[in-house]
Amino acid sequence: MIPIFHVGKSLYKALSPILNGKVFSVRAEANTSVPYMVYFRTGRGDDERGDKDAGLANDTHVKVNIYTSTYSEGINIAENVVTKLLNEENEGIDECTLTDAIEGSTEDGAVFVQSLEFLITI
């Protein structure tokens, strides 16, 4: 088993209660109404621990995008995501660090986007 390929299971389990299951890997289902979240791996973390299996990557960078109809709703959900991942125990996640937080909107401006980036050790 290569750990980074299984981080999605842990993220889904941790984040799903925040939006009653409206959490998706890589892309949302067609016609999903806001609010919802999409998470995906963005890269392998540097293994600074010197593990002999560093090539199997226990550290991975993950982005969680939160899509909402109002700015304040996005901020509230983002705070819940950060609290859940950083301050609570989550099965399959040993450590989690928030590395970036960016905000914006979809191209047409109709949906607000909170984009959170994490370094996760699994």
C-alpha positions in Angstrom: 0.0 0.0 0.0 1.3 3.4 -0.9 0.0 5.8 1.8 -0.5 8.9 -0.3 -3.1 7.2 -2.5 -5.3 6.6 0.6 -5.4 10.0 2.1 -8.7 10.7 0.3 -10.5 8.1 2.5 -9.3 9.8 5.6 -10.2 13.3 4.3 -13.7 12.2 3.2 -14.3 10.6 6.6 -13.1 13.7 8.5 -14.8 16.4 6.3 -18.1 14.7 5.3 -20.0 15.6 8.5 -19.3 19.3 8.0 -21.5 19.4 4.9 -23.6 16.3 5.3 -21.6 14.3 2.7 -21.3 17.0 0.1 -17.6 16.4 -0.1 -16.0 15.1 -3.3 -12.6 13.9 -4.5 -11.1 15.7 -7.5 -14.3 17.1 -8.8 -17.9 17.5 -7.7 -20.8 15.6 -9.3 -22.7 17.3 -12.0 -25.3 19.8 -10.9 -24.2 19.8 -7.2 -25.6 22.8 -5.4 -23.5 24.9 -3.1 -22.2 24.6 -0.5 -19.8 21.7 -1.2 -16.1 20.8 -0.9 -13.7 19.2 -3.3 -10.3 17.8 -2.1 -7.3 16.6 -4.1 -3.6 15.8 -3.8 -1.4 18.5 -5.2 2.0 16.9 -4.6 4.2 14.7 -2.5 5.7 16.2 0.6 9.5 16.1 1.2 10.3 13.3 3.6 12.6 15.1 6.1 12.5 12.2 8.5 15.0 10.1 6.5 12.7 7.1 6.2 14.1 4.3 4.1 10.7 4.1 2.4 10.7 7.8 1.5 9.8 7.0 -2.1 6.4 5.7 -0.8 5.7 9.2 0.6 4.0 9.5 3.9 3.7 13.2 3.5 1.3 14.7 0.9 0.1 18.1 0.0 -3.7 18.4 -0.3 -6.0 21.2 -1.4 -9.5 21.6 -0.1 -11.7 23.9 -2.1 -15.0 25.1 -0.5 -17.7 26.5 -2.8 -20.5 28.6 -1.3 -23.1 31.2 -2.4 -21.9 33.8 0.2 -18.5 34.9 1.4 -19.4 34.5 5.1 -20.6 31.0 4.6 -17.3 30.1 3.0 -15.4 31.6 5.9 -17.4 29.6 8.4 -17.0 26.3 6.6 -13.2 27.0 6.1 -12.9 27.6 9.9 -14.7 24.3 10.6 -12.4 22.4 8.1 -9.2 23.9 9.7 -10.5 23.1 13.2 -11.4 19.5 12.2 -8.1 18.7 10.5 -5.7 20.6 12.8 -7.3 20.2 16.3 -9.0 16.8 16.2 -7.8 13.3 15.8 -8.7 11.9 12.4 -8.3 8.3 11.4 -5.4 7.8 8.9 -4.0 11.3 9.5 -1.0 11.5 11.8 -0.2 15.2 11.4 -1.8 18.1 9.5 -0.5 21.7 8.9 -2.3 24.5 7.1 0.2 25.8 4.6 -1.9 28.3 2.6 -5.4 29.8 2.5 -6.5 31.6 -0.7 -9.9 33.1 -1.6 -11.6 33.9 -4.8 -14.6 33.1 -6.9 -15.6 31.0 -9.9 -14.9 32.5 -13.4 -18.5 33.8 -13.7 -18.3 35.3 -10.1 -21.4 33.4 -9.0 -19.8 31.2 -6.4 -17.3 32.1 -3.7 -14.2 29.8 -3.2 -12.1 29.3 -0.1 -9.0 27.3 -1.0 -7.1 25.7 1.8 -3.8 23.9 1.4 -2.5 21.4 3.9 0.6 19.2 4.4 -0.7 15.9 5.7 1.4 13.1 7.3 -0.3 9.7 7.0 
